[in-house]
């Protein structure tokens, strides 16, 4: 039976809320990782409040199902979501904020894109308006901001599974949601194929990933977009049409270093308005080429 579409206006009120615990002890991917991503301002954006309730970790309690069975189940669902995601249009907004000494926003950059298909079937993003900015310190190219989030939405598909070490960490009940928590690390790294390094939260009942926290890495280290410092992303998912879980909210806090002083910064990415493309537009498979922004106002 299909589940009810969650309330897009609030992750705190939908039946299967994705407001999951972020237990510090479980998210210590490594000491080095923590140093790479200094904590930014802790107050979340007012448009999307996140309450983190720390549950009681049970590191020695085995899951109800064998970990291998859980992993097999959620990676197969990731295959399905990856195949279905290009069939939907969407709107993506990017907001980059600087924070002053008082912890309040001191400047921000905003850009909005629409996911569309070309006549050849390629999925790309069209700028809906020229980006607006009041940032005072951080400097970057618009293409750098647009490339944020252009990483695989579903990192652990069946064809990628062999590249990772996946370890069950714990079971945890948070906000009435029972989740299995898995730690994911690449087995080897090279320069051309970034891999995910982080944590997955898997719904115990439906065996599907509902949240991720981590970074994409190569043998050179964490990936970043141009001059922007962000690399550790906390990403939540939304249930679309009661059957597909697509990322709909991602956030990263970091520090921008400039001439001896540090400016706390945050990027917030939101995907919304998921709509199935008309049949005439999805007759051809979408290109796997990462989306490329078109100038605002041009198809």
Secondary structure, 3 states (H helix, E strand, C coil): CCCCCCCCCCCCCCCCCCCCCCCCCCCCCCHHHHHHCCCCCCCCCCCCCCCCCCCCCCCCCCCCCCHHHHHHHHHHHHHHHHHHHCCEEEEEEEEEEEECCCCCEEEEEEEEEEEEECCCCCEEEEECCCCEECCCCCCCCHHHHHHCCCCCCCCCCCCCHHHEEEEEEEEEEECCEEEEEEEEEECCCCCCCCEEEEEEEEECCCCCEEEEEEEEEECCEECCCCCCCCCCEEEEEEEECCCEEEEEEEEEEEEEEECCEEEEEEEEEEEEEEEECCCCCCCCCCCCCCCCEECCCCC
